[in-house]
Amino acid sequence: MTASRDAEVLGTVRTLLHDTAGLDAQVMTESWLGSIIDHRLRQRGMDCAPWLASLGTDRAEQAALVERALVHETWFFRDVTPFDYLMDMARKHWLRRSAANPVRILSAPCASGEEAWSIAAALLAAGMAPGTIAVEAIDLSGAMVQTARTGVYGPRSQRNHHAGMLQPYTESLPGGGVRMGRLIRGCVKFSPMNLLHLPQGRTYDAVFCRNALMYMHEAARRRIVASISASLAPGAPLFVGHAEAAMLMGMGFRATGPSRAFCVTAPNGAAAPVPCVPPRAAAKPAAAPARRPAPRPDEPRPEPDLASLLDEAKKLADSGALAEAMIPLQRLLGTNPMCAQGHALAGLILAARGDKTGAVRHLRKALFLDATDEASRVSLDHLLGGRS
């Protein structure tokens, strides 16, 4: 064990990240913390003892440490479906909005900005006028906010096929990069801000808070969810990550929108879900299911496709059909009881349904089979009140 991983050092850094960024203790493993500390010691050219002594008062070093700990990986139109749904909402509800009453959408945390630009591009592509779009994007990392403000991105940020939607609003750069143009820049404002300290009194027509809550401890998660709930207009969608959707449904939210949008509405303002018609083609009427002859008692049943069963369960869970989602999961786990993903999803669904005992059992199996599953670790710690 290096000097940087001394118990006192680890404890000090863990407390700082817990209090400043809301990170859960279960996420902050010893090896992960050690790598962050070692990186800062190399950057500063300092020994551990003087570095630790300065950490309590050096705000710049505290910020750099938090910066190193945060996850900034993102790209344009990540997950696709949330943006299709957003376009559909814009076409159905927001095209008559004026510059005096713009559509306000929060992206938090925004990381390097690709999500916020994608939101603005989706609304522009849906037919909204630039002056009627107000995307507010915040992140704890000042460096990430500066990157986002430049509006310059390389090919890696454009790896999703939907990134082509940005073309009317960007300038091409050598090497396949892009720079955001003047029209879309007027739709987005980036600000350094801590998700734990969201300003009160603002109202949003939609909020994107994806893949952040799952890394946070219980108190931070509840504080953020309460702030976001208070800021959502009645029936406004909250877009979260897959692992977070079931967590929020267990807190009274309900699923809305299409499968894989990972979208919920707050319990105090839930409205009827808006059906999503993908912008690429209008939805066709569903054909009547073909009737199949019942199998003979002596006819062997086909072996279920495990990937299809897992996908079916995810889609049902995302749509809010939690009881129905357990049916394909039970078939999957009955055939393959060592499926870590199946146990993880079953744990999230049972937690959302209020079955704590069943949820804990499945989440523990998921972690036994895959010790790197941080989403299940965070969910289990949430259920056990920090005693996992």
PyMOL commands that set and color helices and strands:
alter all, ss='L'
color gray80, all
select helices_A, chain A and resi 3-5+7-21+30-44+48-55+59-69+81-94+114-125+130-132+142-150+155-158+161-169+174-176+182-185+195-197+213-215+218-231+242-249+306-318+322-335+340-352+356-369+374-384
alter helices_A, ss='H'
color red, helices_A
select strands_A, chain A and resi 103-107+133-139+152-153+170-172+178-180+188-192+206-208+237-239+254-256+263-265
alter strands_A, ss='S'
color yellow, strands_A
deselect
rebuild
show_as cartoon
